Structure formats: C-alpha cells, structure tokens
C-alpha cells in the first residue's frame, strides 16, 4: 500500500539514523509492556460514552460446531473468534482522522468527501507508520509524590521543566513523550471516563516545539476532561500538527524503576479506514 506524504503526520520527520540512535539506548534487553489487557472486565465503555466507545465483546467458535461428527476429544479441532468493540477503548493510538474541526480532517480533507459508513478514505490508521523511536517518561504523579493526580489537574510547562531536570532527560527531535498521571489506577471503574487530569495546550506546544512526534498518557484523554475548545489538546496536536496520540498506557512499572528514557515500539494494526487502533506498545532498555 502506498501512503501519500500528506496523510502522514509529523512522524515523517523521523529518519533511519534517529531509529538507530534510539536503539542504542538498549543495554539490558529488558522489556516493559505498556498496554492494558483487553477484556470485558477492564473495558472503559461506561455510561454516556458507550455510543462512542462501544463495549468490547468476544464470541468463540469451535470447529466441532461446524463438523458435528467430531467432538473436542477426537482428532484435530480449532477455535476462532468474533471480536467487537470500539478501537478507542483500551490502549490505543489515535489516527489523524480521529479529530475533525469545521468540516476538515488534518486541515486538508473535507469530512463529507472522505467519511462513509465503511471508514475514511484519508488519514485512516492504515496510513500510520510503525512508531519506533526514542521514548521518554514524564512522571508527573511521581514529582508530586501522589498515586494519581487530581481529576482537574492540568499539567503545565513549568511542571515539565522541573520533571525533566529531576529525571535528567531532555526532549529531542522525533521523540515519543509519555505522561504518567496515575489515572490508569481507575481503569475499568464506572467513573473512569467522566473526569481526569491532562496536559495543557501551552505544555503540549512546548514539547512540540522541542521536537516531539508522538504524545501518550495513562488515561483515556490527553487533556483535562471535560474537554472544550480552549483546552482541546487533541485538536492542537492531531488536527493542527499531525501528532499521533496514544492513550490508556500502563506506565507504573517504568516509573517504579525510574526508567525515563527507552527504546519505544508501537505497532498499530492496519484497520483500513479506521480512526484508531488497539496497540501493544513496549519500552526496551
């Protein structure tokens, strides 16, 4: 599949030498799994958000149901599944088509022309390259010495400056920047989707200007929720600047072991026309 340059976000500036340099971070071969488990118990589809985050479901099919002359104790059998659920549930990546503003996607494409009941013809998640980069963790909950931030806490540029000084890291061109708020501790609860902490626009813009290409967090929103036009980091990052977002990350083990710099890999599934994809990102040191 050939993807046009205009459909790829800022990540297109990442060069092969940047990936080679990021891989040099690896010294121990230790892998941190940064995803949550996909099951009905941990689904974050609750209340008023069920229409945009459809509930996860899995139905198992066994071969004996089709071939009645066999049973599961005779010969070779196999199983397969039908899976349904919203791709913006669990640990996932937002494609550039996820956010529309004034009838446009990524400032270029008319929503009415590219969207249908079978997905989008432009900026679907199939256009997102494999995300392989240097990753850094900004542990805001750790800086404030709390299990999780208050739901109305907006992360500021000054907080970021303090954290990167304490952690001894810097933001570089091509980086994936991950924020730990501690909110993931509420994942699966009825209240999880209602309110939460997030990064402010000034802070996100500072990271962008420093070279960030991908932004992630351990909650279902990048910004403080409820979201409005004044605080909508989704719009400023995805729509205006082509920054891919990753949400519902599990970052507690990284923070516990004070891992602030790592080799980051995140591979979206090529769901043609989808506005996002479940992912299983890893950090390697």
C-alpha positions as CSV (number, residue, x, y, z in Angstrom):
1,X,0.0,0.0,0.0
2,X,1.3,3.4,-1.0
3,X,0.5,6.2,1.5
4,X,0.6,9.8,0.3
5,X,3.0,12.1,2.2
6,X,0.2,14.5,3.0
7,X,-1.6,11.8,5.1
8,X,1.3,11.2,7.4
9,X,1.7,13.3,10.5
10,X,4.8,14.8,11.9
11,X,6.4,11.4,12.5
12,X,7.5,11.5,8.9
13,X,10.5,13.6,10.0
14,X,11.9,10.6,11.9
15,X,14.9,9.3,9.8
16,X,16.6,5.9,9.9
17,X,19.5,7.3,11.8
18,X,17.1,8.5,14.5
19,X,15.9,5.0,14.9
20,X,19.4,3.6,15.0
21,X,20.3,6.1,17.7
22,X,17.2,5.2,19.7
23,X,18.1,1.5,19.5
24,X,21.5,2.3,21.1
25,X,19.6,3.0,24.4
26,X,19.1,-0.7,24.8
27,X,21.7,-2.2,27.2
28,X,19.8,-4.8,29.3
29,X,17.3,-6.2,26.8
30,X,14.5,-5.6,29.5
31,X,11.0,-5.1,28.0
32,X,8.2,-3.2,29.7
33,X,4.7,-3.9,28.4
34,X,2.9,-0.6,28.3
35,X,-0.6,-1.9,27.4
36,X,-3.7,-2.9,29.4
37,X,-5.4,-6.2,29.0
38,X,-8.3,-6.3,26.5
39,X,-11.3,-7.9,28.2
40,X,-14.8,-7.0,29.2
41,X,-13.9,-6.5,32.9
42,X,-11.4,-3.7,32.1
43,X,-13.5,-2.1,29.4
44,X,-13.7,1.7,29.8
45,X,-17.1,1.9,28.0
46,X,-19.5,3.2,30.6
47,X,-22.5,5.5,30.8
48,X,-22.9,8.3,28.3
49,X,-19.7,7.3,26.4
50,X,-21.0,3.9,25.3
51,X,-22.1,5.4,21.9
52,X,-18.5,6.5,21.1
53,X,-16.7,3.7,23.0
54,X,-18.8,0.6,22.1
55,X,-18.4,-2.2,24.6
56,X,-15.9,-5.0,23.9
57,X,-17.2,-8.5,23.3
58,X,-15.7,-11.8,22.1
59,X,-17.6,-14.8,20.8
60,X,-15.7,-18.1,20.5
61,X,-16.3,-20.5,17.6
62,X,-15.2,-24.1,17.8
63,X,-14.7,-26.4,14.8
64,X,-17.0,-29.2,16.2
65,X,-20.0,-26.8,15.9
66,X,-19.5,-26.9,12.2
67,X,-18.4,-30.6,11.9
68,X,-20.9,-32.4,14.2
69,X,-19.3,-35.8,13.6
70,X,-16.3,-34.8,15.6
71,X,-16.0,-33.8,19.3
72,X,-13.3,-31.9,21.0
73,X,-11.8,-35.2,22.2
74,X,-11.4,-36.7,18.8
75,X,-8.9,-35.6,16.1
76,X,-7.7,-32.1,15.4
77,X,-10.0,-29.2,16.2
78,X,-9.6,-25.5,16.2
79,X,-11.1,-22.3,17.6
80,X,-11.6,-18.8,16.3
81,X,-13.4,-15.7,17.5
82,X,-15.6,-12.8,16.5
83,X,-14.5,-9.6,18.3
84,X,-16.4,-6.4,18.5
85,X,-15.7,-3.2,20.4
86,X,-14.5,0.4,20.0
87,X,-10.9,0.9,18.8
88,X,-10.7,4.0,21.1
89,X,-11.1,1.7,24.1
90,X,-8.2,0.1,25.9
91,X,-4.6,1.0,24.9
92,X,-4.9,2.6,21.5
93,X,-3.5,5.0,19.0
94,X,-5.5,7.9,17.5
95,X,-5.0,8.3,13.8
96,X,-5.2,11.8,12.2
97,X,-8.8,11.2,11.1
98,X,-9.9,10.8,14.7
99,X,-10.4,14.6,15.1
100,X,-12.4,16.8,12.8
101,X,-12.8,20.6,13.0
102,X,-15.0,22.8,11.0
103,X,-15.6,20.0,8.5
104,X,-12.0,19.2,7.9
105,X,-9.5,16.4,8.8
106,X,-5.9,17.4,9.4
107,X,-6.7,20.9,7.9
108,X,-6.8,19.4,4.4
109,X,-9.5,16.9,3.8
110,X,-13.3,17.5,3.7
111,X,-15.1,15.3,6.1
112,X,-18.2,14.9,3.8
113,X,-16.0,13.7,1.0
114,X,-13.8,11.2,2.8
115,X,-16.0,9.6,5.5
116,X,-18.6,6.9,5.0
117,X,-20.2,4.0,7.0
118,X,-17.1,2.0,6.0
119,X,-14.5,4.3,7.3
120,X,-12.4,7.2,6.0
121,X,-10.6,7.4,2.7
122,X,-7.9,9.7,4.1
123,X,-5.7,9.6,7.2
124,X,-7.0,6.2,8.4
125,X,-4.9,4.2,10.8
126,X,-3.5,2.2,8.0
127,X,-1.5,5.3,7.0
128,X,0.2,5.4,10.4
129,X,3.8,4.1,10.1
130,X,5.2,1.7,12.8
131,X,6.2,4.0,15.7
132,X,9.8,3.2,16.5
133,X,11.6,6.0,18.4
134,X,13.3,7.2,21.5
135,X,10.8,7.4,24.2
136,X,10.8,9.4,27.4
137,X,8.6,9.2,30.5
138,X,7.4,12.4,32.3
139,X,6.3,11.2,35.7
140,X,4.0,14.0,37.0
141,X,2.5,11.8,39.7
142,X,5.9,10.9,40.9
143,X,7.1,14.5,41.0
144,X,4.1,15.4,43.2
145,X,4.5,12.2,45.3
146,X,1.0,11.1,44.7
147,X,-0.6,7.8,43.5
148,X,-2.6,9.8,40.9
149,X,-3.2,13.4,40.1
150,X,-6.5,15.1,40.9
151,X,-9.0,14.9,38.1
152,X,-8.9,18.6,37.4
153,X,-5.1,18.8,37.4
154,X,-3.7,20.5,34.2
155,X,0.0,19.7,33.6
156,X,1.9,22.9,32.9
157,X,5.1,23.7,31.1
158,X,6.8,24.6,34.4
159,X,6.0,21.2,35.8
160,X,7.5,19.6,32.7
161,X,10.7,21.7,33.1
162,X,11.0,20.6,36.7
163,X,10.4,16.9,35.9
164,X,12.9,16.7,33.1
165,X,15.5,18.4,35.3
166,X,14.9,15.9,38.1
167,X,14.8,12.9,35.7
168,X,17.9,14.1,33.9
169,X,16.4,13.9,30.4
170,X,15.7,16.2,27.6
171,X,13.2,16.3,24.7
172,X,14.7,15.7,21.3
173,X,13.5,15.8,17.7
174,X,11.5,12.7,16.9
175,X,10.7,11.7,20.5
176,X,7.7,9.9,21.8
177,X,6.7,11.6,25.1
178,X,4.7,9.6,27.6
179,X,2.9,11.2,30.7
180,X,2.2,9.4,33.9
181,X,-0.7,10.8,35.8
182,X,-1.7,7.7,37.8
183,X,-5.2,7.8,36.4
184,X,-4.8,4.3,35.0
185,X,-5.5,3.0,38.5
186,X,-9.2,3.8,37.9
187,X,-9.3,1.9,34.6
188,X,-12.5,-0.1,34.4
189,X,-14.4,1.8,37.0
190,X,-17.7,3.5,36.2
191,X,-16.2,6.9,36.9
192,X,-13.1,6.5,34.8
193,X,-14.5,8.2,31.7
194,X,-16.2,11.2,33.4
195,X,-13.3,13.4,34.5
196,X,-9.5,13.3,34.6
197,X,-6.2,15.2,34.6
198,X,-4.3,16.1,31.4
199,X,-1.7,18.2,29.7
200,X,-2.3,21.8,29.0
201,X,-2.0,23.3,25.5
202,X,1.0,25.5,26.4
203,X,2.8,22.5,27.8
204,X,2.0,20.4,24.7
205,X,3.1,23.1,22.4
206,X,6.4,23.4,24.2
207,X,7.0,19.7,23.7
208,X,6.0,20.0,20.0
209,X,8.5,22.9,19.5
210,X,11.2,20.8,21.1
211,X,10.6,18.1,18.5
212,X,8.0,15.7,19.9
213,X,6.3,13.5,17.3
214,X,4.1,11.2,19.4
215,X,2.3,12.0,22.7
216,X,0.9,9.5,25.1
217,X,-0.7,9.2,28.5
218,X,-2.0,6.7,31.1
219,X,-5.6,7.9,30.7
220,X,-8.3,8.0,28.0
221,X,-7.7,11.7,27.3
222,X,-4.6,13.7,26.7
223,X,-6.1,16.9,28.1
224,X,-8.2,17.6,31.2
225,X,-11.7,16.3,30.9
226,X,-14.4,17.7,30.4
227,X,-12.9,18.9,27.1
228,X,-13.8,22.3,25.5
229,X,-12.3,24.2,22.6
230,X,-10.0,26.2,24.8
231,X,-8.3,23.1,26.3
232,X,-8.6,20.6,23.5
233,X,-5.0,19.3,23.0
234,X,-6.5,16.7,20.7
235,X,-7.3,19.4,18.2
236,X,-4.0,21.3,18.6
237,X,-1.9,18.1,18.3
238,X,-3.8,15.9,15.8
239,X,-5.7,18.3,13.6
240,X,-3.3,21.2,13.6
241,X,0.1,19.5,13.8
242,X,-0.2,15.8,12.9
243,X,0.9,14.4,16.3
244,X,-0.3,10.9,16.9
245,X,-1.7,10.3,20.4
246,X,-1.6,7.1,22.4
247,X,-4.0,6.6,25.4
248,X,-4.6,4.3,28.3
249,X,-1.0,3.4,28.7
250,X,0.3,1.4,31.7
251,X,3.4,3.4,32.9
252,X,3.6,2.4,36.5
253,X,6.4,-0.1,36.1
254,X,8.5,2.4,34.2
255,X,8.0,4.9,37.0
256,X,8.6,2.4,39.8
257,X,12.0,1.5,38.3
258,X,12.8,5.1,37.4
259,X,13.1,4.4,33.7
260,X,12.8,7.7,32.0
261,X,14.5,7.0,28.6
262,X,13.9,3.9,26.5
263,X,13.6,2.4,23.0
264,X,9.9,2.7,22.1
265,X,8.0,0.5,19.7
266,X,4.3,0.8,19.0
267,X,2.6,-1.0,16.0
268,X,-0.9,0.0,15.0
269,X,-3.0,-2.6,13.2
270,X,-3.8,-1.6,9.6
271,X,-7.6,-1.4,10.0
272,X,-8.3,0.3,6.7
273,X,-10.4,3.4,7.1
274,X,-10.4,3.3,10.9
275,X,-9.7,6.4,13.1
276,X,-7.6,4.4,15.5
277,X,-6.2,1.0,16.5
278,X,-5.6,-1.0,19.6
279,X,-1.9,-1.2,20.2
280,X,0.6,-3.1,22.4
281,X,3.5,-0.7,22.9
282,X,6.7,-1.7,24.6
283,X,9.6,0.2,26.2
284,X,13.0,-1.6,25.9
285,X,16.1,-0.6,28.0
